[in-house]
Amino acid sequence: MYRITKEFHLSASHQLDHLPADHQCARLHGHNYIVVVELAAESLNDDGFVRDYHDLSPLKRYIDEALDHRHLNEVFGHSKVTSEFLAKHFYDWCKQRFPETSSVRVSETPKTWAEYRP
């Protein structure tokens, strides 16, 4: 199995207001998110790639235009915008466009991340 990954960055705020008031994530706060998309294939295409990294440019545009420097609760219309939610959201978005998508990892900090891998 061949695997490739590409990393994307965004800064955004969120608030998990369904948590107890004394929980730090219940307050409005932000992260410098890192989104890592993994694509996998049993064989390489005619160009010798799983997929050309340049093909992932639409994801960068989506992140920059719709999510970067935004309040994610407003973007998604709910308050459960967790890293787990974002990992699944990015997975679904990518899978529709890039069938080779095998997982997505979203990091909120250098030491914490959530991953969606069916």
N, C-alpha and C positions, 0 to 999 in steps of 0.2 A: 504494500500500500504506500503510495506517495502522499505526502502531506506538505502543504505550504501554509504559512500564516502571514497576515499583514496586520499591522497595528495602526489604530486611529486614536486621536485625542480630542477631547472636548471638555469644556468647563461649563458646569450648570449647577443650579440649585434645586433642592427639593426639601420637603418637609413631610415626615411620617406622622401626621397628626392623629393617627389612630392609636399611637403608643401612649403610655402614661406620660403625663406632663413633665415629670422629672427625668425622663429618658432624653439623652442628648440628641437623638435623632428626631425627637418630636419638635425641636426648634428648627426654624428655617436655617439651612446651612448649605454649603456647596462643596463640590468635589472637582478635582481635575481627573476626570475619568479616562481610563485607557481601555479601549475596546480592541480585542484581538480576535480576528476571524480566521478560522482554520478551514481549509478546503482539502478534500482527499479524493484520490482516484486510484483505481487498480492499475491503470495504464496512463501513459502520457499522450497528449494530443499530437497532431502532426507537427506542431512547432516544438515539441519536446517539453511542454508545460503540463502541469495539472490545470492551470489557467494562467493567462498572462496577468501579472499584478496590475497592469494598467486597466484591465477590465473592471477592477474594483473601484474605479474613480467615481461611479455614481453613489457609492456608499459615502465617500468623503464629502461629496456635494450635499447629500441628504443630511449628514451630521452637521456640516457647516451652516446650512440654510435653515434647518428645522429645529436643531437641538442645542447647538453651541451658544453659550451665554444666554440661556433661557431658563425659566422656572419650569421644571419638568412636570410638576403637578398641573400646571396650566396647559402644557403641551398635550398631556395624555388624559386630562380631565378627571383625575382621581389622585388620592394621596398615598397609594401603595406603590410608588415608583421606587422600588428597591433595585439593588444590583441584580437580583434574581430575575425580576421583571424585565429589566433592560436586556439581560443576556438572552432571554427568550424572544423579546421583541426584535432584537438585531438578528437573531437566528432566523426567525420567520421572514423578516425583510430580505435577508441575504438568500435564503433558500429559494424564494420565488424567482430571484434573478440569477442566482449562481447555484445550480443543482448540486455542485460538488461540496457545498457547505456541509461541514461535519460537526462543528462546534463554534460557540462564541463565548469568550471570557470577557467579563467587565470588572475592572478594578476600580475601587473607590480610593484606595490608598496603596502605597507600595507593598503593604503587608496583607491586604484583604481583597478578595475577588469572589465572584460567583461565575459559574460556568453552566451553560446549557449544552448538553450533548444527548440527543435522543438515543 
